[in-house]
Amino acid sequence: MAEPLLSVRDLQVRFRSGGQSLRAVDGVSFDLMPGQTLGIVGESGCGKSVTSLSIMRLLPSPPAMIEGGQVLLQGRDLLKLSEAEMRKLRGGRMGMIFQEPMTSLNPVYTCGDQIIESLRIHSGLKGKDARDRAIELLTLVRLPSPEKRVDDYPHQLSGGQRQRVMIALALANDPAVLIADEPTTALDVTIQSQILDLMRDLQDRTGTAIMLITHDLGVVAETCQQVVVMYAGAVIEKGEVQQIFQDPQHPYTIGLMAAVPRMDTARGRLATIPGAVPPPWQAIPGCRFAGRCPLADDRCRKSPPPLRPITAGHEVACWKAPIEGARA
Amino acid sequence: MIETIINRLLVSIPVLFGVLFLGFALVQLAPGDPAAVQAGPSATPEIVAKIREEMGLDQPMIVQFGRYIERLAHGDLGRSLISNKAVSSELAAAIVPTLELMFASLIWSIPLGIAMGTLAAVWRGSLIDRAIMAISVAGVSLPIFFICLLLIQFLGVKYPIFPFIGRGGPLWTVDGLRHIALPALSLGLIFIGPVSRMTRSSVLEVLRLDHVRTARAKGLTETQVILRHGLRNALIPVVTLVGLQIGYLLGGAVVTETIFSYPGIGRLAVGAILSADFPLAQGTILVLALGFILVNLIVDILYARLDPRVQKK
């Protein structure tokens, strides 16, 4: 098996606020293989975005504290790098796309200027070379008439077009890893699929590994090879996309799958998972999902289940797994 | 852009007209009889009445205003009742010192105010932040005449470093610089307060925005992030404030120039009003109004340059 490009090992992140210390990410581990797309799925507040921002070391500290673990980019621990070394990676080897295309670009600079700024820092391109490269990038992300758009300000573009500019910006210096934090959530459905197509296509061409953070299982099914399911700050299941979709093993994942509307079954009320995610200040001795789990027993409530392999490449953190015939 | 400027200038005409009318009315209401001033202390009431008639002061105010505007349209601002010099030449002599004073006050206070506000925002909640905000509160709340008096007391009398009476000469001469130091310091000090406070809150607001995170994700240094993606955006409201404040500065200049016996437009205005020199008072009002309009125009142009969303709507 090939070496992972990006490897997150037992990441621990806490937030301190008003004397309280809240766990946001608790022992998250996963690998991103070269040229692949890894989906990180979970509901709001499960720690997906905190994980991605921790990898980039973009969390404001304080209040955030990365308390433990490793983030290895080709074997180098990013958490041990100096701020200057980390800056070289940001926008260079590691690009990032954010959820809000409407506000993620600076309104007072042209799209071209914002891409050129990144090219200047990392690739040392200047003047006409930088501008040509910016136009090339805008062409790559299929922005119509890029020679003109390069001088446009963000407010002159639509949301989808701005997200294309963001992607161009993130790809400016041929990153090895692209972290996309809910890149399509703020967009219309039709634009969503265009952006996903674009990302897939760009990956085929550039070989960039993508870490895709989303709460949309449809997006995962369409784009990812590997999936990590997070719940309340921890990984509860991970595996290949077919394994997760065809044979989900964690009751939470099973619940998520059941909550997705499907074309091939009779209409009716969508399934829901009763209850809510435990608040981060609440200490949980056992399984985090036990309070909402239909299968939970005393053991689940008392001791936390470790992440363990069920089949090759498929790991789950549940005492009850393997659960037979789980797929609804 | 040129279209915007022309539009703004056209809009300015009624504003100027209104200011002139109000100024005219206020000068009329002020105590003192220009005819008596003109005639001199020993004139008989008959002579005063005759002069009043000659000056058109027996006509209704609206007629007088009409005549004033008519003369103004011909470029005639009248003659000072006191010195009998043309108002235009009196104004011309006073405008350069006032412009110098404005320049000497703003050249250091705007950059310093912006720098202080930015530092306070970046080190929010720290001792530096609190110290800067304390200074700016003092600048906002101390009346200008009090600052002038403090400066005179400490830098003029107790430690006689700077002269505090009159203008030593043009700004580029040593004597000119020494004389302008205290008036420029006092005017600048009242300017720093509002500018640094506005910069601080504006930078704080901008640094929370998503595009600043994008800038960090690009690999910019924190200084680059703050200057290029924080301060650059935060300056937009600051420019508006500075424009408005320059208006107040014109008012502050009246007090400052009077206290320091500085021969500018402000002191000219006060002298003219106190001595019921109507044409001269009216002339200074005209100059101040034009100054205000000009500053606002510059602010609008700068605004469009700083915020592309304004320009291309």
Interface residues (C-beta under 8 A of the other chain):
Chain A: M56 L58 R87 K88 L89 R90 G91 G92 G95 M96 F98 E100 T103 S104 L105 N106 P107 V108 T110 E117 S118 I121 H122 Y153 H155 Q156 M166 L169 A170
Chain B: L209 D210 H211 R213 T214 A215 R216 A217 K218 G219 L220 T221 R228 H229 R232 N233 I236 L306 D307 P308 R309 K312
